[in-house]
């Protein structure tokens, strides 16, 4: 799937009800964690941390923090030292983040104030990551995110938990409606509103299917990411893009960049 369409996702819209957005993001966080969607990206994340001598990740556009708990635990084991994570977003999801902070023993923290990924404040440090969110941005905005990281000499990793294929699109429509209905009662923190808008008024499943379809169409291919990185004004900076797969066949499209020592 080499096409990219700049369609709209419901969760991006200011008018979209927060309670529905939260339900959709909670499902995404649950599935990313249970499927270990970013296992194949762990060596790349370890490389970013080791190249910069850090044990701290600042996650941009965190949403509900999808998968970050498992990623942090696995990275800590690989590096044999605790890795800490700070969650940020332009629209902070405080309920989900407080849950993650509690269950990580404080190793996952968050900033309650909005953080714009295209202009991250100087006092926010750590290796920057963006999981499952880079496709939300137009090419101009995406370019600005990379340029901001380069301007501040910050390492950055962009990761999309998909291979951008028509087979993934088919699986989304054939299997995900049933998956949503099966797993919703097990998503934590528990919310009655999530049950109501899944089973009685199925707005959450419909929103997930729409946004999932649009997400696959909006994801940048490795070639597109390479062209974007080539336009960044960043002397002595290393960029690498590509697609990696786990042993279970889960694909991750990535772009990593870090200043050369």
Secondary structure, DSSP 8 states (H G I E B T S, - for coil): ---------GGG-TTS-HHHHHHHHHHHHHHHHHHTTTGGGHHHHHHHHHHHT--EEEESS-TTTTTHHHHHHHHHHHHTS--EEEE--SS--HHHHHHHHHHTTTSEEE-SS---TTS--TT--SEEEEES-GGGS-HHHHHHHHHHHHHTT--EEEEESS---HHHHHHHHHHHHHHHHHHGGG-SS--HHHHIIIIIS-HHHHHHHHHHHHHHHH---HHHHHHHHHTS--TTEEEEEEEEE-TT--EEEEEEEEE--
